[in-house]
Amino acid sequence: MPRPHAARRFAAALATVLSLTLGAGAVGTPAATAASAADDITLIRHTVPPVIDMTNRQYIWLEWELTGGALATVVIRNTRTGHTTTDLLGTPTNSSTFRLSWDTHDTEKGDVPNGDYTWTITATTLDGTPLGSQASGSFKLVRQPAAHDLNVNGAFDLLQRDSAGGLWRTDSTYLGGELDTDSHHRAFIGPGWQVYDRAEAVGNLGGSTVSDILTRDTSGTLWLHAGNGKGGFYGRIRIGTGWQVYNRITGGSDLTGDGRPDVLAVDKTGVLWLHPGTGNATSPFTARKKIGTGWGIYNDITAVGDITGGPAGDLLARDTSGVLWSHLSKGDGTFAPRTRVGGGWNTYSHLIAAGDVSKDGRPDLLAIRGNGDMSLYRGTGDWKTPLLSAQRVWSYNIGFGYSDAA
């Protein structure tokens, strides 16, 4: 069933008003008399669950049945941020059930975050007079954590570092089959990030329900920046040294099948190492495991998640001639023989495992060119052709002026 937008919901409510006003009688003659403002309108039932899981979806149908009322106003409010949506609803003739397709996307503010919400419904007459007392309730909005969702609103976030070392986060929206990373949704995280030569979004590596990032400074020290759920990070945690031996680092996928994200790294001799995740922020890895050689032929690797329908997260790797290869995970930290995805991928400066951008249950890939232009490649779940054709991303040139992206 297609999702109605706010304008369509208002049009439906207006049509209900006209139907009730003009009704089955002569034109201009009400078909039914509006209830008196003194009538006591009560809630008979509702379908708002105590916990709403919006993983892989963007809207949900909610219903309220009242003892009367021609129209109703439903207000849904996030108790932490105060963000509020208000919808005017009408009901079919001879019914007192108000139905709302609550869309977690807000055109101005982006997708709404996880957390606690309250709802209030107020029935009114046709002229807008409230009827009786309000009915209200609450629910919790949840989503599974994603590697690139830093403000827990279910949408992909792009991290970028400017030439002065400032770190920025750009939230995204996905509507009508298009990804939008409008700079209107860009926020400054903080200065001083020029001390790092590597930054990688790695999912909830520290065991929380919020995404984290790893950074490596120029001395080879590795740091964990735990996400605070509001688009930023808590203070960094020193979690390792000697990481200067690696020239490729990627993370965020569960490669071992234990439900925790892991990290892969290629050293300067071309050896591929697995750092299994523990879920512990202070010691996030067990001892590294050597799982391959010859990986020096690649100039980029991306732990993109399960794009091929296999038992665990997969790996995409681009060789120096621009050919992209997929390495299917076996679920034990190792990979099956590689499969050629396609050529021409050297036109991109960054390949980013974006998570499930399109909310269809499959991870996607974001590709960025040096001029800031972006393309989205949606995952298919088919190991033979793991990615669909490129889709343009409405980025509004947010790449200009930035030295790095993650």
Backbone hydrogen bonds, N-H to C=O, Kabsch-Sander energy under -0.5 kcal/mol:
donor,donor_aa,acceptor,acceptor_aa,energy
9,R,5,H,-2.2
10,F,6,A,-2.3
11,A,7,A,-2.2
12,A,8,R,-2.1
13,A,9,R,-2.1
14,L,10,F,-2.6
15,A,11,A,-2.4
16,T,12,A,-1.9
17,V,13,A,-2.0
18,L,14,L,-2.3
19,S,15,A,-2.5
20,L,16,T,-2.7
21,T,17,V,-2.5
22,L,18,L,-3.0
23,G,18,L,-0.6
23,G,19,S,-1.8
29,T,26,A,-2.7
31,A,20,L,-1.4
32,A,20,L,-0.6
39,D,36,S,-1.9
41,I,39,D,-0.9
42,T,40,D,-0.5
44,I,65,E,-3.2
45,R,65,E,-1.3
47,T,63,E,-2.2
52,I,140,K,-3.0
53,D,51,V,-0.6
54,M,52,I,-0.7
54,M,142,V,-2.7
57,R,54,M,-1.9
60,I,102,W,-1.6
62,L,100,L,-3.0
64,W,98,F,-2.1
65,E,45,R,-2.7
66,L,64,W,-0.6
66,L,96,S,-2.6
67,T,42,T,-1.8
70,A,124,T,-1.6
71,L,124,T,-1.8
72,A,89,L,-2.2
73,T,122,T,-2.4
74,V,72,A,-0.5
74,V,87,D,-2.6
75,V,73,T,-0.5
75,V,120,T,-2.7
76,I,85,T,-2.4
77,R,118,T,-2.6
78,N,83,H,-2.7
79,T,77,R,-0.5
79,T,116,D,-2.2
82,G,78,N,-2.3
85,T,76,I,-2.5
87,D,74,V,-2.3
89,L,72,A,-3.2
89,L,87,D,-0.6
91,T,70,A,-0.7
95,S,92,P,-1.2
98,F,64,W,-3.4
98,F,96,S,-0.6
99,R,90,G,-0.5
99,R,97,T,-0.5
100,L,62,L,-3.1
102,W,60,I,-2.3
102,W,100,L,-1.1
103,D,101,S,-0.7
104,T,58,Q,-3.0
104,T,102,W,-0.5
106,D,110,G,-1.0
110,G,106,D,-2.7
111,D,172,S,-0.5
112,V,104,T,-2.9
114,N,152,V,-3.3
115,G,141,L,-2.4
117,Y,139,F,-3.0
118,T,77,R,-2.2
119,W,137,G,-2.4
120,T,75,V,-2.0
121,I,135,A,-2.9
122,T,73,T,-2.1
124,T,71,L,-2.8
125,T,129,T,-2.1
128,G,125,T,-1.7
131,L,123,A,-2.9
132,G,37,A,-1.1
132,G,130,P,-0.6
135,A,121,I,-2.0
137,G,119,W,-2.1
139,F,117,Y,-2.2
140,K,50,P,-2.3
141,L,115,G,-3.2
142,V,52,I,-2.6
142,V,140,K,-0.5
149,D,146,A,-1.5
150,L,148,H,-0.6
157,D,148,H,-3.1
158,L,170,T,-2.6
159,L,157,D,-0.5
160,Q,168,W,-2.3
161,R,404,D,-1.8
162,D,166,G,-2.7
163,S,401,G,-0.9
165,G,162,D,-1.9
167,L,190,G,-2.9
168,W,160,Q,-3.1
169,R,187,A,-3.0
170,T,158,L,-2.6
171,D,169,R,-0.6
171,D,185,H,-2.1
172,S,156,F,-0.8
173,T,180,D,-2.0
175,L,178,E,-1.8
178,E,175,L,-1.6
179,L,392,R,-0.5
180,D,173,T,-2.9
181,T,394,W,-2.4
185,H,182,D,-2.1
186,R,183,S,-1.8
187,A,169,R,-3.1
189,I,167,L,-2.9
190,G,167,L,-1.3
193,W,165,G,-2.5
195,V,192,G,-1.0
196,Y,193,W,-1.3
197,D,216,R,-2.5
198,R,216,R,-1.0
200,E,214,L,-2.7
202,V,212,D,-2.0
203,G,147,A,-0.7
203,G,212,D,-0.6
205,L,203,G,-2.2
207,G,204,N,-1.4
211,S,149,D,-0.8
212,D,203,G,-2.5
213,I,225,H,-1.8
214,L,200,E,-3.0
215,T,223,W,-2.2
216,R,198,R,-2.1
217,D,221,T,-2.2
218,T,195,V,-1.1
220,G,217,D,-2.0
222,L,240,G,-2.9
223,W,215,T,-3.1
224,L,237,I,-2.8
225,H,213,I,-2.8
226,A,224,L,-0.7
228,N,232,G,-2.1
231,G,150,L,-1.7
234,Y,226,A,-2.9
237,I,224,L,-2.4
239,I,222,L,-2.5
240,G,222,L,-1.0
243,W,220,G,-2.3
245,V,242,G,-1.3
246,Y,243,W,-1.5
247,N,266,V,-2.4
248,R,266,V,-1.3
250,T,264,L,-2.6
252,G,262,D,-1.4
255,L,253,S,-0.9
262,D,253,S,-3.0
263,V,275,H,-2.0
264,L,250,T,-3.0
265,A,273,W,-2.1
266,V,248,R,-2.3
267,D,265,A,-0.5
267,D,271,V,-2.3
268,K,245,V,-1.6
270,G,267,D,-2.0
272,L,292,G,-2.6
273,W,265,A,-3.1
274,L,289,K,-3.1
275,H,263,V,-3.3
278,T,284,P,-2.0
279,G,205,L,-0.6
281,A,206,G,-0.8
281,A,279,G,-0.5
286,T,276,P,-1.9
289,K,274,L,-2.6
291,I,272,L,-2.6
291,I,289,K,-0.6
292,G,272,L,-1.0
295,W,270,G,-2.8
297,I,294,G,-1.0
298,Y,295,W,-1.4
299,N,318,R,-2.4
300,D,318,R,-1.0
302,T,316,L,-2.8
304,V,302,T,-1.4
304,V,314,D,-0.6
305,G,314,D,-1.0
307,I,305,G,-1.6
313,G,254,D,-2.9
314,D,305,G,-1.9
315,L,327,H,-2.0
316,L,302,T,-2.6
317,A,325,W,-2.7
318,R,300,D,-2.6
319,D,323,V,-2.6
320,T,297,I,-1.5
322,G,319,D,-2.0
324,L,342,G,-3.2
325,W,317,A,-3.1
326,S,339,T,-3.0
327,H,315,L,-3.2
328,L,326,S,-0.6
330,K,334,T,-2.6
333,G,255,L,-1.8
336,A,328,L,-3.1
339,T,326,S,-2.3
341,V,324,L,-3.1
342,G,324,L,-1.3
345,W,322,G,-2.7
347,T,344,G,-1.1
348,Y,345,W,-1.3
349,S,368,I,-2.6
350,H,368,I,-1.8
352,I,366,L,-3.3
354,A,352,I,-1.1
354,A,364,D,-1.2
355,G,364,D,-0.8
357,V,355,G,-1.8
359,K,356,D,-0.6
364,D,355,G,-2.1
365,L,377,Y,-2.8
366,L,352,I,-3.0
367,A,375,S,-2.8
368,I,350,H,-2.6
369,R,373,D,-3.0
372,G,369,R,-1.9
375,S,367,A,-2.5
376,L,391,Q,-2.9
377,Y,365,L,-3.2
378,R,376,L,-0.6
379,G,363,P,-0.6
380,T,307,I,-0.5
380,T,386,P,-1.9
381,G,307,I,-2.0
383,W,308,T,-0.6
383,W,381,G,-0.5
388,L,378,R,-2.7
391,Q,376,L,-2.2
393,V,374,M,-1.7
394,W,179,L,-2.4
395,S,393,V,-1.6
398,I,395,S,-1.2
400,F,397,N,-1.2
402,Y,399,G,-1.6
403,S,161,R,-2.5
404,D,161,R,-1.3
406,A,159,L,-2.5
